[in-house]
Structures are given as structure tokens and as C-alpha cells.
Amino acid sequence: VYMDGKKEPYTTSEIIAECAGVTHHTIQELLRKHKADFESYGIIAFEMRKLDGRGRPMKIYRLNEQQATLLITYLKNTEPVRRFKMNLVKAFFEMREELSKFRMQRALE
């Protein structure tokens, strides 16, 4: 889980694929198939990333907490997916706690 310039936590489709033990293509297909579902939680941001200077660039999606949570509910509950779900929930809660501390500190300044 990362923070963007607006101090909003997010993760990427690439990280979700890697940690859940599925292909990035699988994640992209789910995002395309259920696009309206994900867009109900905000704009689906993405960046194009070149792969080792070969082939076509890969589209990497940036997902907010709600979008990432929805996406992992669409994955089959394999053991790697279940472990990842637990870790992702924990990471978003930790990031939210850090953000809260940061905002409190800024308010006191």
C-alpha cells in the first residue's frame, strides 16, 4: 500500500497479481469485465510501464482501498489469495493509521 500526493492510500494491479499468485492478465480482465463496479468507488487510474525495453507497454492500474478490496473479493479463495486478503486489509489499516497521525501532527503545527 502506497500514498499518493493527496495522501490517499492505494495499491497497484501488479502488486495484487503478484501477492495473490495470479497473473496480471487475470487482474486486468476482472477490472475490464467489472469496470462499472470499480468506477463506482472512484476513477480507475493507470500508468503505462515498459517491460525491459521489449514488447508493448503494460497498463498498471492504481486502485484505492475500496477498489482493491472489491477486486480481491472477485478472486477465488485459494490459499495465496486468502493470505493476501489478510495482508492487504492489514496494510490499508496501518496506512490509514499513519495518515491519521500525520494529519493530527499537521493540525497541531
NORBEL-V224462 format. One record per backbone hydrogen bond with DSSP energy under -1.0 kcal/mol. CO is the residue of the C=O (numbers start at 1). NH is the residue of the N-H. Records with the same first field share a line. If there is no record, write none. Layout:
BEGIN
CO = NH, NH
END
This chain:
BEGIN
2 = 10
4 = 7
8 = 4
10 = 2
11 = 63
12 = 16
13 = 17
14 = 18
15 = 19
16 = 20
17 = 22
23 = 27
24 = 28
25 = 29
26 = 30
27 = 31
28 = 32
29 = 33
30 = 34
32 = 35
34 = 38
35 = 39
36 = 40
38 = 41
39 = 42
43 = 45
45 = 62
47 = 60
49 = 58
51 = 54
58 = 49
60 = 47
61 = 13
63 = 11
64 = 68
65 = 69
66 = 70
67 = 71
68 = 72
69 = 73
71 = 74
76 = 78
78 = 82
79 = 83
80 = 84
81 = 85
82 = 86
83 = 87
84 = 88
85 = 89
86 = 90
87 = 91
88 = 92
89 = 93
90 = 94
91 = 95
92 = 96
93 = 97
94 = 98
95 = 99
96 = 100
97 = 101
98 = 102
99 = 103
100 = 104
101 = 105
102 = 106
103 = 107
104 = 108
END
